[in-house]
Structures are given as C-alpha cells and as structure tokens.
Amino acid sequence: MPSAPQAGQNRQLRVEHLGLIDYEAAWAYQEQLLAATVARKTRNRFAAEAGSVAEPTANVLLLCQHPHVYTLGKSGKPEHLLLNAAQLLQHGATYHRINRGGDITYHGPGQLVGYPILDLDNFFTDIHRYLRVLEEAVIRTLAEYDLPAGRIAGLTGVWLGYEDGAANPRKICALGVKCSRWVTMHGFAFNINTDLSYFGHIVPCGIPDKAVTSLQQELGRVVPLPEVEEKLLRHLAILLDATLTS
C-alpha cells in the first residue's frame, strides 16, 4: 500500500495528452520538465537552509503516441537493430540512441506511451519500487480485459504467458527509465493496437527468445486508446496515492 503523504510532499499528478508527437520533440519536453523540477529542488534546498518556505515540486505524466521509431538505451547493443539506414527509410522509421536504461525497443502509432516526470521525493525514493508500480498499473489494467499478466524474474516489463514453464511468453509492455536527483523521465510503452511487424526488425529489449504482443492481438479487436488510458490512470493513481489533474 502507498504511504500517506508527508509534510511538503505533492501527490498531485498532472496528465498531459500530447497526441501523435515526434520522438525527439517529446524527449526534449521531458528534459525541459526534468530540468525545471531539479532546479526547483535546488532552490528549495537553499530555501530550507535559509528558513524560507519551499515550493512544492510538480509531477507530470505525458501520454502520447509516436511515428515509427526505434530507440536504444544506454546498455543496449546497436546490432540489435536489424535495419540499415536505407531500410529504416523504406519503413518510414527513425532511430535514436537515448539516455534511458534498457536495450532497443519500438514505438509507433497504436501504442500507448507514458513518460512520468515525477519527483520521487513526493512518493518514495526507491527506483525499483517505482518500476514495479508502473508494471502493476499495467497488470491491473490487463486484468480488466480478463488477461492474466505478470512479471518474469530478471526481465523488466509486463508479460502474458509469464508463468514458469509457459509455452509462449510474450511482452505487452516495455519499461525504461532514467532518474536524476530522484526525478524520473522516460517510462513505458504499452502495445494496444500496435503494428507488431515493426518488432521483427529488432531484437526487442535485447531478448531473442520471447515474443511481443498487443492488446488488439490478444483480444482479436481494436481497443480504443482512451478506454485503456482511463483504466491505466485510475490504477496508477491508486498505486501512487496521487490525485490526477489536467
């Protein structure tokens, strides 16, 4: 269970819907929000030393989709992208090396991407617990569609067929984050109506022996993204003991 807010903690979470946005533009906006939060934390530290009142830091969740793009995390291997520059162009996709954890993944239309820019000092200062919260929100959302999902030991993300000995483990949500002075960025990519053929051009998350799936593939129908967003936001607010604002 989430702990009760302590003095000075801000548990409001502002949700911004960015729509279909270029990856680099969303990345730059994340960096801008993170820098502003870190700057406020620095000012607050000096204010506390001077006996002044500190200003609460903001928590923002960006929800969006991207045009076709592959991103490689700091610990990833470039050879896990199986396309050259000309082939990327043929598929209408771009490629970026970025500053999150994890290996390579794909973003594209029909995928629900979330970038929480949270000051974890407002919640709990535990990055592993934070990752588990993001996973749990997705797991609870999938349960509302009667899809049992869970975790595979040693592998970040949310999986169907996750049980020991399951014949067909398949990832439905990938996670990769960065944390600076307990302020987070990057986040999760939840496959809803995603064109899964694009995953065939990479070694997804550097894992060669497991499949990727989507909510559409599992249910056999297109699922409205706003419907999934509503469920996911509700569970995330409960798990963080946060109040959603817009």
C-alpha positions in Angstrom: 0.0 0.0 0.0 1.2 3.6 -0.7 2.3 5.5 2.3 0.4 8.7 3.5 1.9 11.9 2.2 4.4 13.6 4.4 4.8 17.3 5.0 6.0 19.1 1.9 5.1 16.2 -0.5 3.0 17.0 -3.5 0.9 14.0 -4.6 -0.9 15.8 -7.5 -0.1 14.3 -10.9 -0.8 16.4 -13.9 -1.7 14.4 -17.0 -0.9 15.9 -20.4 -2.1 14.3 -23.6 0.4 15.1 -26.4 -1.2 13.0 -29.2 0.9 11.8 -32.0 4.3 13.6 -31.5 7.8 13.2 -32.9 10.0 11.3 -30.6 12.7 14.0 -30.4 10.1 16.6 -29.5 8.7 14.5 -26.7 12.3 13.8 -25.4 13.1 17.4 -25.4 10.0 18.3 -23.5 10.8 15.6 -20.9 14.3 17.1 -20.5 12.7 20.5 -20.0 10.3 19.3 -17.3 13.0 17.3 -15.5 15.4 20.3 -15.6 12.8 22.6 -14.1 12.0 20.1 -11.3 15.6 19.6 -10.4 16.1 23.4 -10.4 13.2 23.9 -8.1 14.6 21.2 -5.8 17.9 23.0 -5.7 16.2 26.3 -4.8 14.2 24.5 -2.1 17.3 23.2 -0.5 18.8 26.6 -0.2 15.4 28.0 1.0 15.3 25.4 3.7 18.8 26.4 4.8 17.7 30.0 4.9 14.5 29.2 6.8 12.2 30.1 3.9 9.2 28.2 2.7 9.9 25.7 -0.1 7.8 25.4 -3.2 6.3 22.0 -4.0 7.7 20.2 -7.0 5.5 19.2 -9.8 4.6 15.7 -11.1 3.7 15.3 -14.7 2.6 12.3 -16.8 2.9 12.7 -20.6 0.8 10.4 -22.6 1.4 10.1 -26.4 2.0 8.1 -29.5 5.0 8.3 -31.8 5.6 7.9 -35.5 7.6 4.7 -36.2 10.8 5.0 -34.2 13.4 2.7 -32.7 15.2 3.8 -29.5 18.3 2.2 -28.0 19.1 2.6 -24.2 22.4 3.2 -22.6 23.1 -0.5 -22.0 21.8 -1.7 -25.4 23.7 -3.2 -28.3 23.5 -1.4 -31.7 23.5 -4.7 -33.5 20.0 -5.4 -32.0 18.7 -3.0 -34.7 18.4 -5.3 -37.8 17.9 -2.5 -40.4 20.5 -0.2 -42.0 19.8 3.4 -42.8 18.3 2.8 -46.2 16.0 0.1 -44.8 14.9 2.4 -41.9 13.9 5.0 -44.6 12.0 2.3 -46.5 10.0 1.5 -43.4 9.3 5.2 -42.6 11.2 4.8 -39.2 13.8 6.7 -37.4 16.4 5.6 -34.8 17.8 7.3 -31.7 20.3 6.4 -29.0 18.9 7.7 -25.8 19.7 8.1 -22.1 17.3 5.7 -20.5 18.1 2.2 -19.2 17.4 -0.9 -21.2 18.1 -2.1 -24.7 16.3 -1.4 -28.0 12.6 -1.0 -28.4 10.0 0.2 -30.9 7.4 3.0 -30.7 4.7 3.6 -33.2 1.0 4.5 -33.8 -1.4 2.5 -31.7 1.0 2.2 -28.8 0.3 4.0 -25.5 3.5 5.6 -24.4 3.7 7.2 -20.9 6.5 9.4 -19.7 6.1 10.2 -15.9 8.2 13.1 -14.8 7.9 12.5 -11.1 9.8 13.8 -8.1 10.0 10.6 -6.2 10.7 12.6 -3.1 6.9 13.2 -3.3 6.2 9.5 -3.1 9.1 7.1 -2.2 12.8 7.2 -3.1 13.1 3.7 -4.5 13.6 3.2 -8.2 13.0 -0.5 -8.2 9.7 0.0 -6.4 8.8 2.7 -8.9 9.3 0.3 -11.8 7.2 -2.3 -10.0 4.4 0.4 -9.6 4.4 1.1 -13.4 4.3 -2.7 -14.1 1.5 -3.2 -11.6 -0.7 -0.5 -13.1 -0.4 -2.2 -16.5 -1.1 -5.7 -14.9 -4.2 -4.4 -13.2 -5.4 -2.7 -16.5 -5.0 -6.0 -18.4 -6.9 -7.8 -15.6 -9.9 -5.7 -16.6 -9.8 -7.3 -20.0 -9.6 -10.8 -18.4 -5.9 -11.1 -19.4 -3.7 -12.5 -16.7 -0.3 -10.7 -16.9 2.7 -10.6 -14.7 6.5 -10.4 -14.4 9.3 -12.7 -15.5 12.2 -12.8 -13.0 15.2 -10.7 -14.2 13.2 -9.1 -17.1 11.6 -5.6 -16.7 8.2 -5.2 -18.2 4.8 -6.8 -18.3 4.2 -10.3 -19.9 1.5 -12.6 -20.9 2.4 -16.3 -20.5 4.7 -15.2 -17.7 4.3 -18.3 -15.5 7.2 -20.7 -15.1 7.2 -23.2 -17.9 4.7 -21.3 -20.0 5.0 -22.2 -23.7 4.6 -18.7 -25.2 5.8 -15.8 -23.0 5.1 -12.5 -24.8 5.8 -9.0 -23.7 3.0 -6.4 -24.0 4.6 -3.5 -22.2 8.2 -2.4 -22.1 9.8 -0.1 -19.5 12.9 2.0 -19.5 13.6 5.0 -17.2 16.1 7.5 -16.1 16.3 9.1 -12.7 18.2 12.3 -11.8 18.1 13.5 -8.2 15.1 11.3 -7.7 13.3 12.9 -10.7 12.2 10.4 -13.3 11.9 10.5 -17.1 11.2 8.1 -20.0 8.7 5.4 -18.9 6.6 2.7 -20.5 5.3 1.6 -23.9 2.1 -0.4 -23.8 1.1 -2.2 -27.0 -2.6 -1.6 -27.7 -3.2 -1.5 -31.5 0.4 -1.6 -32.4 1.7 -2.9 -35.8 3.8 -5.7 -34.3 5.6 -6.3 -37.6 8.0 -3.5 -36.7 9.3 -5.6 -33.8 10.6 -8.0 -36.4 13.3 -5.6 -37.3 14.9 -5.6 -33.9 15.9 -7.9 -31.1 13.2 -6.5 -28.7 14.7 -5.3 -25.5 17.7 -7.5 -26.3 15.7 -10.7 -25.7 15.9 -13.0 -28.7 13.8 -15.9 -27.5 10.5 -14.3 -26.5 7.6 -12.8 -28.4 5.9 -9.4 -28.4 2.1 -9.0 -28.4 -0.6 -6.3 -28.2 -4.0 -5.9 -26.6 -5.5 -6.0 -30.1 -3.8 -9.3 -30.9 -4.9 -10.9 -27.6 -8.5 -9.8 -27.8 -9.0 -10.0 -31.6 -10.3 -6.5 -31.8 -9.2 -2.9 -32.0 -9.3 -1.3 -28.5 -9.9 2.5 -28.1 -6.8 4.1 -26.6 -8.8 6.5 -24.4 -10.5 3.5 -22.8 -7.2 1.9 -21.9 -5.8 5.3 -20.7 -8.8 5.7 -18.3 -8.2 2.3 -16.7 -4.4 2.7 -16.5 -4.6 6.2 -15.0 -7.0 5.0 -12.3 -4.8 2.2 -11.3 -1.6 4.4 -11.3 -3.3 7.0 -9.1 -4.3 4.3 -6.6 -0.8 2.8 -6.5 0.9 6.2 -6.1 -1.8 7.6 -3.8 -1.9 10.5 -6.3 -4.6 12.9 -7.3 -4.9 13.3 -11.1 -5.2 16.8 -12.6 -5.1 18.2 -16.1 
